[in-house]
């Protein structure tokens, strides 16, 4: 809900133009030293993210899934994985359409109250949105039967996925 308020508020104090968010690679180095691959990642993953210029995160339980679909560019990526009765996506994006001055006091107040990760269910999709290293990330679970499927009604799966994220690629 706070992200919705932040989004709405942003439109009232926008400066025109879009751009590319800066990645704080110094904070990436601290985290990435803890994440060593036990075996080479599948070619679909390594080839798909080879030109991505932001840290790429994926849940450790899916890093070796050879059936994943990767769509990427230098400034964003989406990794999709079919589950039984659902689709799981991991996305990172360093582009933006509009910006808010970080010095704006109202924005600072909202930002301070924003949790590190926001879990939300809307239109049959359970989402986790968060920011790391100055980049926006999202994990989505879209269920075929969202009213019956706990994965889209409760935060158990999505929080487990968030808590098991590891960096699998990306470069400055």
Secondary structure, DSSP 4 states (H G I P E B T S, - for coil): -HHHHHHHHHHHTEES--EEPPP-HHHHHHHHTT---SSPPPHHHHHHTTT--S-EEEEGGGTT-TT-EEEEETTEEEEEEEETTEEEEEEEE-EES-EE-TT-HHHHHHHHHS-SEEEEEETTEEEEEEEETTEEEEEEEEETTTTT-GGGTSSHHHHHHHHTEEEEE---
